[in-house]
Amino acid sequence: MPKKGPDMEKIESIRKILKKNPRGLWIREISRKTGLDKSTVSIYLARYMQHEIEDTYPDVKGDMIKVVRLKRR
């Protein structure tokens, strides 16, 4: 039977990486550093961590790139 609800180890893994990178990371970078699939990272950020993160779009060579970081308190 499939597990219901979030895996707290995955949330802690994502949170730990974001704490180490206060300027934020791309979802792909979070995925690489945690070993989680990009879609898993996206789902966890959107469903379970939406109140503790913020998206930014720094201007990098004219590209709009989404960067995720923990909200500043």
Secondary structure, 3 states (H helix, E strand, C coil): CCCCCCCHHHHHHHHHHHHHCCCCECHHHHHHHHCCCHHHHHHHHHHCCCCCEEEECCEECCEECCEEEECCC
